């Protein structure tokens, strides 16, 4: 377990198979939390966005930031499908000092704002610009 | 080592260092010809530091790709 490690929420996998979540057209947001990741957080019937333990410093709006227009693509060279953001990363300008230990990607379109991916964070904000950069392989691959 | 110290110094540390240097230089006899330029140098540094708005460094956190594996058996290809 280290900074940047990603954990896919189990219920998200189910919602994908049930066609409840559309990774291409739904609006997805990233929210930041002050409490640490625990493996039990990927379990449960329908974990959804919550403001509990969400950070609240200057220049942070509850519910977090949109990732922009998501992109789903097929990659035959790697035998996977890739889910990525619009390539502009997620950033907060002059984010006030706060303890940040988790970033959660969730679906902001569905009635229940299903959690999708949890990333572990170990770098607190300090008042400067704060940016989360997704890996070149995207937010998630289905291989 | 010098680089490490430079990175870890806060703006306030630098201000304190300038003030300490100024006091130190003031204690040097006026007959020392290096006193005036040295004093001017540190007073200018101090004025710069005190007039500069605080600007914390930007932070960039790299996120890894989440992986979903549809195939548990690596033998064969669908």
Backbone of each chain as ProteinMPNN parsed JSONL, in Angstrom:
{"seq_chain_A": "XXXXXXXXXXXXXXXXXXXXXXXXXXXXXXXXXXXXXXXXXXXXXXXXXXXXXXXXXXXXXXXXXXXXXXXXXXXXXXXXXXXXXXXXXXXXXXXXXXXXXXXXXXXXXXXXXXXXXXXXXXXXXXXXXXXXXXXXXXXXXXX", "coords_chain_A": {"N_chain_A": [[0.852, -1.179, 0.0], [0.724, 2.019, -1.02], [1.354, 5.486, -1.814], [-0.778, 6.577, -4.368], [-1.64, 4.092, -5.088], [-4.254, 2.109, -6.444], [-7.645, 1.173, -5.891], [-10.295, -0.811, -6.796], [-13.692, -0.41, -6.387], [-15.867, -2.916, -5.28], [-18.648, -2.948, -5.728], [-18.873, -1.222, -7.843], [-17.914, -2.738, -9.954], [-20.007, -4.509, -10.22], [-22.08, -2.74, -10.88], [-21.209, -1.92, -13.356], [-21.507, -4.231, -14.902], [-24.213, -4.45, -14.782], [-25.066, -2.465, -16.361], [-25.54, -0.002, -15.224], [-23.783, 2.032, -14.704], [-22.324, 4.275, -16.914], [-19.41, 4.499, -18.393], [-18.57, 6.178, -20.339], [-20.283, 8.31, -20.846], [-21.392, 9.293, -18.476], [-21.048, 11.689, -15.789], [-18.151, 12.072, -13.955], [-16.589, 12.482, -10.795], [-13.898, 13.57, -8.645], [-13.257, 13.294, -5.28], [-11.724, 14.445, -2.246], [-10.359, 13.033, 0.722], [-9.819, 12.955, 4.291], [-9.291, 10.766, 5.845], [-7.691, 7.538, 6.193], [-7.177, 4.959, 3.691], [-8.899, 1.857, 3.858], [-9.114, -1.625, 3.497], [-11.697, -2.577, 3.665], [-13.243, -0.635, 2.586], [-13.796, -1.042, -0.08], [-15.787, -2.793, -0.11], [-19.263, -3.751, 0.429], [-22.799, -2.992, -0.094], [-23.73, -0.802, -1.752], [-21.722, 1.408, -1.927], [-21.572, 4.884, -1.715], [-21.02, 8.333, -2.751], [-20.046, 10.442, -0.092], [-20.014, 13.114, 2.244], [-18.712, 12.766, 4.548], [-15.787, 12.983, 6.357], [-14.676, 14.249, 4.193], [-12.402, 16.602, 2.871], [-12.097, 20.096, 3.767], [-10.807, 22.598, 3.197], [-9.675, 25.976, 2.3], [-10.633, 26.948, -0.97], [-11.578, 24.508, -1.767], [-14.299, 22.758, -2.909], [-17.058, 21.076, -1.634], [-17.887, 17.826, -2.736], [-16.027, 17.728, -4.704], [-13.938, 17.642, -7.706], [-14.686, 17.633, -11.216], [-13.712, 15.15, -13.618], [-13.666, 15.855, -16.171], [-14.449, 15.089, -19.611], [-14.876, 11.701, -19.838], [-12.965, 9.005, -21.357], [-13.305, 6.094, -23.196], [-11.58, 3.379, -24.49], [-10.368, 0.913, -26.865], [-7.688, -1.37, -26.769], [-5.891, -3.277, -28.653], [-3.28, -4.104, -28.797], [-2.431, -4.396, -26.204], [-4.375, -6.013, -25.3], [-6.569, -5.01, -23.815], [-9.218, -2.945, -22.461], [-9.462, 0.522, -22.084], [-10.008, 2.992, -19.633], [-10.186, 6.366, -19.306], [-9.478, 9.774, -18.243], [-10.063, 13.107, -19.514], [-7.529, 13.795, -20.093], [-6.503, 16.01, -18.863], [-5.867, 15.978, -16.24], [-6.636, 16.336, -12.688], [-7.15, 19.131, -10.789], [-6.625, 21.477, -8.108], [-6.673, 24.867, -7.438], [-4.503, 26.732, -5.441], [-5.03, 25.225, -3.071], [-6.112, 25.023, 0.205], [-4.377, 24.238, 3.304], [-4.529, 20.86, 4.239], [-5.125, 17.588, 5.573], [-4.686, 14.868, 3.542], [-5.683, 11.765, 2.537], [-6.997, 10.044, 0.92], [-8.316, 9.707, -2.397], [-11.274, 9.761, -4.138], [-12.971, 8.406, -6.853], [-16.069, 8.95, -8.257], [-19.395, 8.289, -9.526], [-21.221, 10.9, -10.711], [-23.538, 11.16, -11.989], [-25.458, 9.139, -11.805], [-28.352, 8.221, -9.821], [-27.829, 7.142, -7.247], [-24.776, 7.971, -6.068], [-22.443, 6.278, -7.083], [-19.437, 4.858, -5.791], [-16.328, 4.417, -7.426], [-13.443, 4.108, -7.878], [-10.799, 4.039, -5.539], [-8.086, 5.933, -4.548], [-4.981, 5.808, -2.868], [-3.566, 8.375, -0.934], [-0.786, 10.306, 0.115], [0.149, 12.793, 0.463], [-0.161, 15.903, 1.773], [-2.131, 18.903, 1.297], [-0.913, 22.292, 0.883], [-1.578, 24.899, 0.51], [-0.659, 25.651, -1.906], [-0.987, 24.994, -5.495], [-2.754, 21.984, -6.229], [-2.455, 18.909, -7.637], [-3.747, 15.99, -9.175], [-2.491, 13.44, -11.048], [-3.363, 11.262, -13.603], [-2.321, 7.965, -14.493], [-0.418, 7.065, -17.455], [-1.6, 4.895, -18.582], [-4.21, 5.299, -18.095], [-7.232, 5.733, -16.076], [-8.29, 3.295, -15.436], [-7.862, -0.102, -16.416], [-9.309, -2.776, -18.247], [-8.546, -5.911, -18.45]], "CA_chain_A": [[0.0, 0.0, 0.0], [1.571, 3.201, -1.159], [0.668, 6.604, -2.463], [-1.138, 6.373, -5.77], [-2.24, 2.766, -5.298], [-5.675, 2.195, -6.796], [-8.488, 0.072, -5.444], [-11.58, -0.749, -7.478], [-14.796, -0.734, -5.481], [-16.532, -4.115, -5.783], [-19.988, -2.629, -6.213], [-18.686, -0.586, -9.152], [-17.81, -3.827, -10.932], [-21.374, -5.006, -10.421], [-22.871, -1.73, -11.593], [-20.771, -1.935, -14.759], [-22.127, -5.386, -15.555], [-25.66, -4.211, -14.815], [-25.268, -1.305, -17.25], [-26.017, 1.15, -14.449], [-22.782, 3.095, -14.872], [-21.815, 4.434, -18.282], [-18.084, 5.118, -18.217], [-18.289, 7.078, -21.457], [-21.143, 9.505, -20.899], [-21.704, 9.833, -17.143], [-20.1, 12.671, -15.225], [-17.426, 11.502, -12.822], [-15.86, 13.481, -10.005], [-12.918, 13.097, -7.662], [-13.343, 13.983, -3.988], [-10.564, 14.169, -1.39], [-10.746, 12.699, 2.099], [-8.729, 13.066, 5.264], [-9.032, 9.5, 6.535], [-6.89, 6.587, 5.415], [-7.828, 3.849, 2.997], [-8.964, 0.553, 4.508], [-9.574, -2.581, 2.476], [-13.146, -2.766, 3.781], [-13.943, 0.445, 1.869], [-14.221, -1.46, -1.422], [-16.889, -3.737, 0.082], [-20.56, -3.154, 0.744], [-23.864, -3.119, -1.086], [-23.711, 0.286, -2.734], [-21.033, 2.569, -1.364], [-21.828, 6.081, -2.518], [-20.352, 9.561, -2.304], [-20.459, 10.988, 1.197], [-19.161, 14.232, 2.654], [-18.059, 12.415, 5.804], [-14.314, 12.995, 6.267], [-14.194, 14.976, 3.018], [-11.642, 17.765, 3.333], [-12.862, 21.333, 3.602], [-9.986, 23.807, 3.314], [-9.934, 27.03, 1.322], [-10.587, 26.619, -2.401], [-12.093, 23.165, -2.039], [-15.757, 22.704, -2.861], [-17.55, 19.73, -1.332], [-18.199, 16.947, -3.887], [-14.794, 17.577, -5.477], [-13.745, 18.173, -9.058], [-15.005, 16.753, -12.346], [-12.524, 14.705, -14.368], [-13.855, 16.229, -17.571], [-15.133, 14.075, -20.414], [-14.113, 10.448, -19.809], [-12.703, 8.372, -22.652], [-13.178, 4.634, -23.176], [-10.974, 2.956, -25.752], [-9.932, -0.479, -26.975], [-6.264, -1.457, -27.078], [-5.625, -4.676, -29.029], [-1.875, -4.43, -28.548], [-2.317, -4.823, -24.801], [-5.539, -6.856, -24.968], [-7.386, -4.448, -22.748], [-9.979, -1.72, -22.724], [-8.913, 1.544, -21.186], [-10.913, 4.06, -19.206], [-9.308, 7.478, -18.934], [-10.138, 11.08, -18.18], [-9.853, 13.857, -20.762], [-6.102, 14.065, -20.26], [-6.096, 17.29, -18.273], [-5.64, 15.783, -14.799], [-7.598, 16.97, -11.783], [-6.336, 20.005, -9.946], [-7.239, 22.53, -7.299], [-5.79, 26.033, -7.355], [-4.265, 27.263, -4.084], [-5.81, 24.421, -2.124], [-5.689, 25.269, 1.583], [-3.717, 23.121, 3.981], [-5.429, 19.818, 4.724], [-4.621, 16.218, 5.533], [-5.349, 14.148, 2.446], [-5.227, 10.368, 2.536], [-7.721, 9.264, -0.101], [-9.048, 10.379, -3.47], [-12.288, 8.807, -4.589], [-13.669, 8.68, -8.109], [-17.44, 8.453, -8.157], [-20.309, 8.653, -10.609], [-22.058, 12.009, -10.26], [-24.742, 11.194, -12.822], [-26.441, 8.18, -11.315], [-29.107, 8.64, -8.639], [-26.877, 6.822, -6.192], [-23.468, 8.386, -6.599], [-21.614, 5.103, -6.809], [-17.974, 4.97, -5.745], [-15.715, 3.589, -8.47], [-12.037, 3.807, -7.582], [-10.201, 4.765, -4.408], [-6.615, 6.02, -4.603], [-4.328, 6.196, -1.616], [-2.803, 9.623, -1.027], [0.056, 10.522, 1.302], [0.7, 14.149, 0.389], [-1.142, 16.905, 2.201], [-2.111, 20.183, 0.593], [-0.168, 23.29, 1.66], [-1.927, 26.244, 0.066], [-0.274, 25.767, -3.32], [-1.835, 24.229, -6.409], [-2.721, 20.554, -5.896], [-2.848, 18.206, -8.866], [-3.697, 14.534, -9.257], [-2.27, 13.059, -12.446], [-3.654, 9.856, -13.872], [-1.26, 7.243, -15.183], [-0.552, 7.061, -18.922], [-2.518, 3.8, -18.95], [-5.573, 5.7, -17.793], [-7.728, 5.553, -14.711], [-8.522, 1.871, -15.204], [-7.843, -0.991, -17.574], [-10.031, -4.042, -18.116], [-7.698, -6.767, -19.273]], "C_chain_A": [[0.898, 1.242, 0.0], [0.788, 4.294, -1.87], [0.435, 6.309, -3.935], [-1.758, 5.02, -6.04], [-3.746, 2.905, -5.499], [-6.431, 0.956, -6.328], [-9.866, 0.223, -6.083], [-12.675, -1.222, -6.529], [-15.603, -1.894, -6.084], [-17.907, -3.813, -6.382], [-19.93, -1.943, -7.58], [-18.603, -1.648, -10.242], [-19.202, -4.369, -11.252], [-22.195, -4.006, -11.232], [-22.473, -1.64, -13.07], [-21.486, -3.052, -15.514], [-23.643, -5.225, -15.673], [-26.028, -3.03, -15.724], [-25.818, -0.087, -16.496], [-25.08, 2.338, -14.636], [-22.287, 3.097, -16.314], [-20.5, 5.21, -18.194], [-17.767, 6.147, -19.296], [-19.075, 8.385, -21.38], [-21.512, 10.08, -19.535], [-20.655, 10.875, -16.739], [-19.453, 12.049, -13.991], [-16.639, 12.6, -12.11], [-14.879, 12.801, -9.057], [-13.052, 13.957, -6.407], [-12.168, 13.547, -3.124], [-10.997, 13.983, 0.063], [-9.53, 12.682, 3.022], [-8.406, 11.748, 5.947], [-8.392, 8.482, 5.592], [-7.737, 5.506, 4.747], [-7.797, 2.597, 3.866], [-9.592, -0.409, 3.501], [-11.085, -2.782, 2.51], [-13.927, -1.717, 2.984], [-14.364, 0.049, 0.46], [-15.376, -2.445, -1.336], [-18.212, -2.986, 0.247], [-21.522, -3.171, -0.42], [-23.804, -2.041, -2.157], [-23.026, 1.502, -2.144], [-21.159, 3.764, -2.297], [-21.082, 7.277, -1.953], [-20.939, 10.031, -0.976], [-19.502, 12.121, 1.549], [-18.441, 13.935, 3.967], [-16.554, 12.269, 5.587], [-13.787, 13.648, 4.992], [-13.479, 16.242, 3.52], [-12.458, 19.043, 3.086], [-12.034, 22.592, 3.706], [-10.388, 24.856, 2.279], [-9.763, 26.492, -0.092], [-10.92, 25.162, -2.717], [-13.606, 23.212, -1.888], [-16.185, 21.265, -2.607], [-18.11, 19.096, -2.6], [-17.016, 16.872, -4.851], [-14.839, 18.148, -6.874], [-14.161, 17.152, -10.102], [-13.713, 16.343, -13.053], [-12.618, 15.131, -15.827], [-14.576, 15.115, -18.317], [-14.331, 12.773, -20.42], [-13.992, 9.817, -21.194], [-12.535, 6.868, -22.451], [-12.618, 4.206, -24.523], [-10.525, 1.503, -25.682], [-8.469, -0.502, -27.406], [-5.93, -2.908, -27.369], [-4.18, -5.078, -28.766], [-1.685, -4.963, -27.129], [-3.46, -5.737, -24.369], [-6.32, -6.315, -23.78], [-8.254, -3.302, -23.284], [-9.525, -0.718, -21.675], [-9.969, 2.602, -20.874], [-10.047, 5.201, -18.689], [-10.127, 8.766, -18.8], [-9.836, 11.816, -19.49], [-8.395, 14.27, -20.959], [-5.63, 15.347, -19.608], [-5.82, 17.198, -16.767], [-6.737, 16.476, -13.977], [-6.805, 17.862, -10.841], [-7.183, 21.037, -9.218], [-6.225, 23.669, -7.198], [-5.715, 26.541, -5.924], [-5.114, 26.535, -3.047], [-5.255, 24.598, -0.714], [-5.116, 24.021, 2.233], [-4.744, 22.13, 4.521], [-4.701, 18.481, 4.69], [-5.397, 15.46, 4.472], [-4.796, 12.733, 2.395], [-5.957, 9.505, 1.516], [-8.273, 10.204, -1.155], [-10.029, 9.345, -4.003], [-12.936, 9.296, -5.874], [-15.08, 8.113, -7.983], [-18.286, 8.976, -9.305], [-21.273, 9.719, -10.097], [-23.352, 12.099, -11.058], [-25.842, 10.298, -12.265], [-27.137, 8.698, -10.051], [-28.318, 8.368, -7.369], [-25.492, 7.13, -6.744], [-22.425, 7.322, -6.248], [-20.127, 5.428, -6.786], [-17.392, 4.004, -6.771], [-14.302, 3.144, -8.076], [-11.579, 4.664, -6.402], [-8.686, 4.756, -4.591], [-6.079, 6.433, -3.241], [-3.466, 7.435, -1.854], [-1.988, 9.792, 0.261], [0.677, 11.915, 1.302], [-0.384, 15.158, 0.729], [-1.05, 18.157, 1.342], [-1.462, 21.233, 1.5], [-0.526, 24.731, 1.297], [-1.522, 26.506, -1.37], [-1.24, 24.991, -4.201], [-1.659, 22.736, -6.125], [-3.276, 19.785, -7.088], [-2.736, 16.698, -8.705], [-3.539, 14.176, -10.726], [-2.553, 11.566, -12.617], [-2.508, 9.249, -14.668], [-1.484, 7.267, -16.696], [-1.462, 5.932, -19.394], [-3.957, 4.104, -18.547], [-5.966, 5.477, -16.351], [-7.886, 4.076, -14.397], [-8.397, 1.11, -16.508], [-8.653, -2.235, -17.239], [-9.33, -5.024, -19.044], [-8.123, -8.212, -19.311]], "O_chain_A": [[1.706, 1.459, 0.903], [-0.278, 4.063, -2.44], [1.33, 5.855, -4.648], [-2.343, 4.809, -7.102], [-4.416, 3.693, -4.833], [-5.913, -0.16, -6.368], [-10.521, 1.254, -5.93], [-12.586, -2.302, -5.945], [-15.974, -1.854, -7.257], [-18.275, -4.363, -7.42], [-20.855, -2.08, -8.381], [-19.158, -1.475, -11.328], [-19.525, -4.649, -12.406], [-22.914, -4.385, -12.157], [-23.3, -1.323, -13.925], [-22.0, -2.849, -16.614], [-24.27, -5.801, -16.562], [-27.198, -2.661, -15.822], [-26.489, 0.758, -17.088], [-25.514, 3.488, -14.717], [-21.888, 2.067, -16.857], [-20.488, 6.417, -17.952], [-16.801, 6.901, -19.174], [-18.59, 9.436, -21.799], [-21.908, 11.243, -19.447], [-19.548, 10.923, -17.275], [-20.143, 11.561, -13.096], [-16.101, 13.514, -12.735], [-15.017, 11.625, -8.719], [-12.97, 15.184, -6.465], [-11.675, 12.425, -3.248], [-11.881, 14.68, 0.561], [-8.398, 12.436, 2.607], [-7.351, 11.621, 6.57], [-8.533, 8.558, 4.371], [-8.846, 5.192, 5.179], [-6.799, 2.312, 4.527], [-10.493, -0.037, 2.75], [-11.688, -3.121, 1.492], [-15.121, -1.883, 2.735], [-15.2, 0.722, -0.144], [-15.893, -2.889, -2.362], [-18.261, -1.757, 0.207], [-21.129, -3.339, -1.575], [-23.826, -2.349, -3.349], [-23.673, 2.517, -1.888], [-20.893, 3.674, -3.495], [-20.579, 7.243, -0.83], [-22.152, 10.018, -0.768], [-18.324, 12.085, 1.192], [-17.652, 14.75, 4.445], [-16.116, 11.51, 4.722], [-12.584, 13.61, 4.732], [-13.918, 16.867, 4.486], [-13.395, 19.047, 2.288], [-12.512, 23.583, 4.259], [-11.311, 24.652, 1.491], [-8.869, 25.692, -0.37], [-10.59, 24.651, -3.787], [-14.126, 23.654, -0.864], [-15.728, 20.345, -3.286], [-18.731, 19.767, -3.425], [-17.012, 16.02, -5.74], [-15.656, 19.013, -7.191], [-14.008, 15.948, -9.898], [-12.743, 17.1, -13.08], [-11.744, 14.802, -16.629], [-15.244, 14.286, -17.699], [-13.22, 12.739, -20.951], [-14.809, 10.066, -22.08], [-11.724, 6.427, -21.637], [-13.117, 4.616, -25.571], [-10.329, 0.941, -24.604], [-8.06, 0.248, -28.292], [-5.709, -3.691, -26.446], [-3.887, -6.252, -28.54], [-0.88, -5.865, -26.892], [-3.513, -6.181, -23.222], [-6.684, -7.053, -22.864], [-8.048, -2.782, -24.381], [-9.244, -1.073, -20.531], [-10.717, 3.039, -21.749], [-9.269, 5.026, -17.751], [-11.293, 8.832, -19.187], [-9.401, 11.2, -20.463], [-8.075, 15.011, -21.888], [-4.476, 15.738, -19.779], [-5.573, 18.207, -16.107], [-7.639, 17.112, -14.523], [-5.887, 17.394, -10.168], [-8.277, 21.408, -9.643], [-5.052, 23.439, -6.905], [-6.74, 26.755, -5.276], [-5.821, 27.156, -2.253], [-4.074, 24.354, -0.468], [-5.338, 22.9, 1.775], [-5.709, 22.519, 5.18], [-3.789, 18.269, 3.891], [-6.627, 15.418, 4.504], [-3.594, 12.529, 2.231], [-5.572, 8.36, 1.278], [-8.648, 11.34, -0.864], [-9.662, 8.204, -4.283], [-13.386, 10.437, -5.972], [-15.262, 6.943, -7.646], [-17.946, 9.96, -9.962], [-22.044, 9.478, -9.168], [-24.166, 12.996, -10.838], [-27.016, 10.669, -12.261], [-26.58, 9.509, -9.311], [-28.158, 9.246, -6.521], [-25.096, 6.594, -7.78], [-21.66, 7.439, -5.29], [-19.62, 6.165, -7.632], [-17.907, 2.901, -6.957], [-14.02, 1.951, -7.96], [-11.923, 5.84, -6.288], [-8.08, 3.699, -4.767], [-6.645, 7.288, -2.559], [-2.738, 7.526, -2.842], [-2.452, 9.46, 1.352], [1.616, 12.184, 2.05], [-1.402, 15.246, 0.043], [-0.015, 18.434, 0.736], [-1.456, 21.092, 2.723], [0.145, 25.669, 1.727], [-1.983, 27.468, -1.986], [-2.201, 24.4, -3.708], [-0.557, 22.28, -5.82], [-4.42, 19.986, -7.494], [-1.753, 16.192, -8.165], [-4.36, 14.567, -11.556], [-2.046, 10.729, -11.869], [-1.819, 9.939, -15.419], [-2.607, 7.467, -17.159], [-2.031, 6.005, -20.483], [-4.825, 3.238, -18.654], [-5.15, 5.087, -15.516], [-7.658, 3.638, -13.27], [-8.773, 1.605, -17.57], [-8.677, -2.688, -16.095], [-9.497, -4.976, -20.262], [-7.481, -9.026, -19.974]]}, "seq_chain_B": "XXXXXXXXXXXXXXXXXXXXXXXXXXXXXXXXXXXXXXXXXXXXXXXXXXXXXXXXXXXXXXXXXXXXXXXXXXXXXX", "coords_chain_B": {"N_chain_B": [[24.338, 18.463, 0.757], [24.082, 21.192, 1.278], [22.09, 21.785, -0.552], [19.942, 20.38, 0.496], [19.496, 21.781, 2.857], [18.807, 24.251, 1.817], [16.37, 23.665, 0.526], [14.77, 22.977, 2.658], [14.528, 25.233, 4.144], [12.367, 27.678, 5.374], [10.48, 30.614, 4.429], [10.437, 32.269, 6.653], [12.646, 31.298, 8.02], [14.683, 32.202, 6.371], [14.365, 34.944, 6.61], [14.97, 35.266, 9.311], [17.619, 34.466, 9.248], [18.753, 36.485, 7.717], [18.328, 38.698, 9.411], [19.884, 37.952, 11.578], [22.391, 37.933, 10.365], [22.668, 40.635, 9.737], [22.773, 41.826, 12.27], [25.102, 40.665, 13.141], [26.975, 41.732, 11.354], [26.776, 44.409, 11.97], [28.094, 44.517, 14.34], [30.665, 44.474, 13.669], [33.717, 46.364, 13.492], [33.604, 49.76, 12.299], [35.715, 50.411, 10.768], [36.281, 48.39, 9.082], [36.341, 47.806, 5.736], [34.662, 46.177, 4.325], [32.3, 46.115, 5.591], [30.091, 48.046, 5.004], [29.11, 47.283, 2.264], [28.375, 44.633, 2.758], [26.45, 44.869, 4.721], [24.553, 46.313, 3.322], [23.89, 44.431, 1.381], [22.592, 42.325, 2.864], [20.502, 43.747, 4.029], [19.079, 44.438, 1.789], [18.313, 41.9, 0.882], [16.678, 41.175, 3.012], [14.619, 43.043, 2.807], [13.563, 42.274, 0.365], [12.634, 39.687, 0.946], [10.703, 40.192, 2.928], [8.905, 41.642, 1.515], [7.935, 39.957, -0.34], [5.203, 38.062, -1.54], [3.793, 35.245, 0.114], [4.278, 32.114, -1.295], [3.397, 29.004, -1.571], [4.815, 25.827, -2.538], [3.81, 24.074, -5.542], [1.934, 21.022, -5.701], [2.114, 17.759, -6.974], [0.535, 14.758, -7.442], [0.958, 11.504, -8.413], [-1.214, 9.133, -9.806], [-1.861, 5.66, -9.82], [-2.81, 3.233, -12.326], [-5.94, 1.71, -12.083], [-6.791, -1.726, -12.08], [-8.741, -4.091, -13.718], [-9.299, -7.436, -13.954], [-10.468, -9.524, -16.318], [-9.976, -12.077, -16.958], [-9.128, -14.902, -15.179], [-7.658, -17.094, -15.676], [-4.663, -17.452, -17.192], [-4.077, -19.021, -19.379], [-4.499, -19.514, -22.818], [-6.437, -17.447, -25.061], [-9.073, -15.22, -25.255]], "CA_chain_B": [[23.872, 18.908, 2.08], [23.637, 22.573, 1.135], [20.821, 21.764, -1.265], [18.904, 19.926, 1.427], [19.214, 22.882, 3.777], [18.112, 25.291, 1.068], [14.997, 23.251, 0.262], [13.984, 22.869, 3.876], [14.398, 26.529, 4.794], [11.144, 28.406, 5.084], [10.678, 32.044, 4.242], [10.752, 32.841, 7.956], [14.034, 30.93, 8.323], [15.558, 33.089, 5.598], [14.267, 36.275, 7.232], [15.731, 35.207, 10.568], [19.03, 34.387, 8.902], [19.155, 37.834, 7.295], [18.372, 39.562, 10.597], [21.056, 37.536, 12.36], [23.583, 38.39, 9.639], [22.738, 42.099, 9.87], [23.251, 42.108, 13.63], [26.495, 40.238, 13.197], [27.787, 42.694, 10.59], [26.762, 45.685, 12.699], [29.046, 44.434, 15.452], [32.022, 44.587, 13.111], [34.171, 47.771, 13.539], [33.337, 50.547, 11.089], [36.945, 50.523, 9.981], [36.31, 47.288, 8.101], [35.766, 48.351, 4.497], [33.66, 45.24, 3.778], [31.061, 46.208, 6.372], [28.944, 48.687, 4.334], [28.45, 46.495, 1.208], [27.77, 43.419, 3.333], [25.227, 45.31, 5.404], [23.597, 46.673, 2.269], [23.451, 43.181, 0.755], [21.621, 41.605, 3.697], [19.3, 44.581, 4.207], [18.303, 44.32, 0.541], [17.717, 40.561, 0.909], [15.602, 41.182, 4.007], [13.503, 43.814, 2.238], [12.971, 41.426, -0.675], [11.906, 38.578, 1.569], [9.521, 40.683, 3.642], [7.952, 42.2, 0.559], [7.502, 38.92, -1.287], [4.045, 37.316, -1.071], [4.058, 33.827, 0.371], [3.814, 31.269, -2.387], [3.785, 27.627, -1.291], [5.097, 25.054, -3.756], [2.741, 23.251, -6.096], [2.046, 19.592, -5.4], [1.577, 16.868, -8.0], [0.486, 13.376, -6.963], [0.704, 10.565, -9.508], [-2.123, 8.035, -9.47], [-1.652, 4.456, -10.626], [-3.983, 2.754, -13.045], [-6.677, 0.604, -11.478], [-6.833, -2.832, -13.043], [-9.768, -5.112, -13.584], [-8.908, -8.584, -14.766], [-11.621, -10.333, -16.699], [-9.541, -13.468, -17.092], [-8.336, -15.388, -14.062], [-6.799, -18.14, -16.222], [-3.847, -16.853, -18.239], [-3.901, -19.935, -20.505], [-5.437, -19.268, -23.906], [-6.835, -16.054, -25.253], [-10.448, -15.147, -25.751]], "C_chain_B": [[23.336, 20.34, 2.002], [22.28, 22.635, 0.464], [19.682, 21.372, -0.343], [18.505, 21.063, 2.353], [18.409, 23.966, 3.052], [16.647, 24.932, 0.88], [14.15, 23.307, 1.52], [13.821, 24.202, 4.591], [13.091, 27.201, 4.392], [11.482, 29.872, 4.871], [11.087, 32.698, 5.569], [12.182, 32.519, 8.364], [14.992, 31.892, 7.627], [15.556, 34.504, 6.189], [15.103, 36.31, 8.511], [17.233, 35.194, 10.303], [19.556, 35.757, 8.48], [19.304, 38.755, 8.505], [19.6, 39.249, 11.45], [22.328, 38.062, 11.696], [23.769, 39.901, 9.794], [23.283, 42.493, 11.244], [24.73, 41.781, 13.762], [27.406, 41.26, 12.516], [27.867, 44.037, 11.319], [27.79, 45.689, 13.833], [30.498, 44.54, 14.98], [32.439, 46.061, 13.159], [33.944, 48.48, 12.214], [34.567, 50.668, 10.19], [37.053, 49.418, 8.927], [35.596, 47.739, 6.826], [34.705, 47.415, 3.894], [32.316, 45.353, 4.497], [29.899, 46.852, 5.604], [28.301, 47.852, 3.214], [27.773, 45.235, 1.735], [26.443, 43.755, 4.006], [24.136, 45.634, 4.372], [23.008, 45.423, 1.613], [22.356, 42.499, 1.577], [20.357, 42.43, 3.951], [18.423, 44.527, 2.96], [17.589, 42.965, 0.484], [16.507, 40.524, 1.846], [14.375, 41.925, 3.461], [12.783, 43.0, 1.167], [12.091, 40.35, -0.073], [10.617, 39.064, 2.23], [8.475, 41.242, 2.693], [7.373, 41.176, -0.388], [6.283, 38.179, -0.747], [4.379, 35.834, -0.914], [3.466, 32.972, -0.736], [4.258, 29.825, -2.152], [3.995, 26.843, -2.583], [3.886, 24.262, -4.232], [3.007, 21.786, -5.767], [1.418, 18.797, -6.539], [1.662, 15.438, -7.47], [0.126, 12.477, -8.142], [-0.171, 9.416, -9.044], [-1.853, 6.845, -10.386], [-2.955, 4.045, -11.306], [-4.64, 1.615, -12.277], [-6.799, -0.495, -12.519], [-7.952, -3.796, -12.707], [-9.362, -6.263, -14.499], [-10.124, -9.449, -15.055], [-11.259, -11.805, -16.739], [-8.706, -13.866, -15.884], [-7.351, -16.452, -14.535], [-5.981, -17.563, -17.367], [-3.663, -17.745, -19.456], [-4.951, -19.646, -21.568], [-5.83, -17.818, -23.975], [-8.227, -16.023, -25.847], [-10.554, -14.169, -26.905]], "O_chain_B": [[22.293, 20.663, 2.57], [21.422, 23.429, 0.848], [18.597, 21.952, -0.39], [17.321, 21.283, 2.605], [17.458, 24.523, 3.601], [15.772, 25.781, 1.05], [12.965, 23.639, 1.469], [13.053, 24.296, 5.548], [12.758, 27.279, 3.21], [12.609, 30.311, 5.099], [11.964, 33.562, 5.605], [12.86, 33.345, 8.974], [15.979, 32.339, 8.212], [16.59, 35.168, 6.259], [15.845, 37.26, 8.758], [18.014, 35.816, 11.023], [20.669, 36.141, 8.84], [20.279, 39.499, 8.614], [20.262, 40.146, 11.972], [23.227, 38.57, 12.366], [24.889, 40.384, 9.961], [24.137, 43.372, 11.363], [25.498, 42.505, 14.395], [28.467, 41.607, 13.035], [28.896, 44.713, 11.287], [28.289, 46.743, 14.228], [31.424, 44.676, 15.78], [31.612, 46.933, 12.896], [34.074, 47.884, 11.144], [34.461, 50.985, 9.005], [37.842, 49.524, 7.988], [34.397, 48.017, 6.839], [33.931, 47.839, 3.035], [31.321, 44.766, 4.071], [28.817, 46.267, 5.549], [27.078, 47.713, 3.193], [26.732, 44.819, 1.227], [25.456, 43.03, 3.88], [22.97, 45.276, 4.536], [21.813, 45.353, 1.326], [21.309, 42.139, 1.039], [19.266, 41.873, 4.074], [17.196, 44.565, 3.045], [16.424, 42.881, 0.094], [15.469, 39.939, 1.535], [13.24, 41.482, 3.637], [11.556, 43.027, 1.07], [10.963, 40.125, -0.51], [9.57, 38.429, 2.109], [7.293, 41.306, 3.031], [6.446, 41.465, -1.146], [6.312, 37.709, 0.39], [5.135, 35.257, -1.695], [2.288, 33.099, -1.068], [5.381, 29.463, -2.501], [3.405, 27.175, -3.612], [3.05, 23.836, -3.435], [4.15, 21.37, -5.58], [0.328, 19.122, -7.009], [2.738, 14.97, -7.095], [-0.901, 12.678, -8.79], [0.096, 8.798, -8.013], [-1.641, 7.013, -11.587], [-4.045, 4.457, -10.909], [-3.971, 0.665, -11.87], [-6.9, -0.214, -13.713], [-8.091, -4.252, -11.572], [-9.114, -6.061, -15.688], [-10.727, -10.026, -14.15], [-12.117, -12.673, -16.576], [-7.688, -13.236, -15.597], [-6.333, -16.692, -13.888], [-6.539, -17.218, -18.408], [-3.145, -17.286, -20.474], [-6.141, -19.544, -21.269], [-5.582, -17.05, -23.046], [-8.518, -16.716, -26.822], [-11.639, -13.975, -27.452]]}, "name": "protein", "num_of_chains": 2, "seq": "XXXXXXXXXXXXXXXXXXXXXXXXXXXXXXXXXXXXXXXXXXXXXXXXXXXXXXXXXXXXXXXXXXXXXXXXXXXXXXXXXXXXXXXXXXXXXXXXXXXXXXXXXXXXXXXXXXXXXXXXXXXXXXXXXXXXXXXXXXXXXXXXXXXXXXXXXXXXXXXXXXXXXXXXXXXXXXXXXXXXXXXXXXXXXXXXXXXXXXXXXXXXXXXXXXXXXXXXXXXXX"}
